[in-house]
């Protein structure tokens, strides 16, 4: 499988790509793959999206600083707006950015599970897992250690689309491997619960 994307996406970028994938599918009147959505987004929409996101992030940070300024002033304490802004940036900005770029903040549900099936996830259990994932109205991806095949990188980790039978079979998931799932969409939490239950039960393998 040829690797489509080498860019290391952030959760916010992946969330934007998920939205882009939906609208592409609507416009083309067919289901667009995550690979095609990523390629189109990065080529045609990323710069403008980054510009708008930077504006939104700056506005949000200014609001945080102004709130701190007003509360400090209301408490009767001496305060300098520039000094306060500098202090906030030094002490809290990195924490704020990490939270803003968290999976949860960007609408993703997460789940991890260890494969106990002594044969791992070979053809039959993998096929069952993919069929199960496709029953839910959401997008779901999986990461495992030492993946050679993937759809994209997210926060430095490669992920594969769980709804792709060919992609999942290429992972060669073995017993005792820990799988990390992320999902987004209407039934994200439900699909992760179902996948966890199925993997613990051996996925019919």
Protein Blocks (a to p, Z undefined) as FASTA:
>chain_A
ZZfblcdcdfklmmmmmmmmmmmmmmnopacdfklmmmmmmmmmmmmmmmmmmmmmmmmm
mmmmmmmmmmmmmnopacdfklmmmmmmmmmmmmmmmmmmpmklnopacdddddfbfnlp
afklmmmmmmmmmmpgcddddddehiabdfbdcehiacddfklmklmmmnopaehiacdd
ddedjklmmmmmmmmmmmmnonoZZ
